[in-house]
Amino acid sequence: MSNDSVTSSDQGAVPSAPPTRRGGEVLLSVRNLHTTFKTDAGPVRAVKNVSFEVRRGEVFAIVGESGSGKSVTAMTILGLVPSPPAIIEGEGIFWKGEDLLRVSPARMRSVRGNEISIIFQDPLTALNPVHTVGRQVAEMARIHEKISKKAAHKRAIEMLGLVGIPQPNKRADMHPHEFSGGMRQRAMIAMAITCNPDLLIADEPTTALDVTVQAQVLDVLLEIKDEIDSAIMLITHDLGVVAGLADHVMVMYAGRQVETGNADEVFYRSRHPYTLGLLASLPRLDDTGVEKLLPIRGAPPSLINIPSGCAFHPRCDFARDNCSVDVPDLRPVDSEHHYAACHYAEELENVDFRAIREGAGT
């Protein structure tokens, strides 16, 4: 193990395996994952001691600000993080029982795009501007299923129609710049589902889309999940999106998971100050206009110089002296599958977060 490696003792204890919960078949089980990048300025500890599982039929959301480690977690699962220079460690990334950290490059290529697909957050840069949309969708089928060009083109038209693109036979012959933002995102979804994957990773799928188009894209994702009986891993900073879609939620901060539970537990019985801060910064549908939004003070830390103790303590309204020294364990709070990494999680059960923030003069 490298001297730059991160051990569980550096970041507080986590369960040796994700907590058991009811649901469909376990497709993905990530156990004690670490991803560290070597740089001239020092090691960037992008993902630290992360464990979770994704089950068939569910939407599993990973939430956090930019730089929290969400996308790096997904890229590591897909084998898209080069190692070296990255250092990837952990007990394993188990896909239907098979450890993806230890499979051959050929096997990883067969999993990626075929069994696990990703929808990238910026379709304009993810799609090749030179080739038609139909050709790019068809390429997925040709790579993984070895079918003819004619059959692949027919499949591409079917997929474009499935995600709600009108006149898919004509649209298939157009280039990405001829599509609107929402249409490009639908084309990315079509490409991702071409081989009927068991897991769809959606990395900020509604970024830069207006609210109406966001809703349409999210509806398409849910319909597709049910149509092909898959699971979705939703990566986002938008808790409003999560509230309407997710079954299970993992909140990340500075590369570490700080709270995890089902959607109701995380939204209505939050036990970590960071989660409470994210929720307080959201506008509410029942807001009368009297109460102001409460943004989290400060900025996320550098992943090269993470604060000692609890990484969130410099921005936390509940921090005490020991928070700057002791790393909190990720431990169960009010149910067998609701976990939080806070020394004072029990005290946050019925806390009036707004009153505390306003009392602090924020």
Secondary structure, 3 states (H helix, E strand, C coil): CCCCCCCHHHHCCCCCCCCCCCCCCEEEEEEEEEEEECCCCCCEEEEEEEEEEEECCCEEEEECCCCCCHHHHHHHHCCCCCCCCEEEECCEEEECCEECCCCCHHHHHHHECCCEEEECCCHHHHCCCCCCHHHHHHHHHHHHHCCCHHHHHHHHHHHHHHCCCCCHHHHCCCCHHHCCHHHHHHHHHHHHHCCCCCEEEEECCCCCCCHHHHHHHHHHHHHHHHHHCCEEEEEECCHHHHHHHCCEEEEEECCEEEEEEEHHHHHHCCCCHHHHHHHHCCCCCCCCCCCCCCCCCCCCCCCCCCCCCCCCHHHCCCCCHHHHCCCCCCEEEEECCEEECCCCHHHHCCCCHHHHHHHCCC
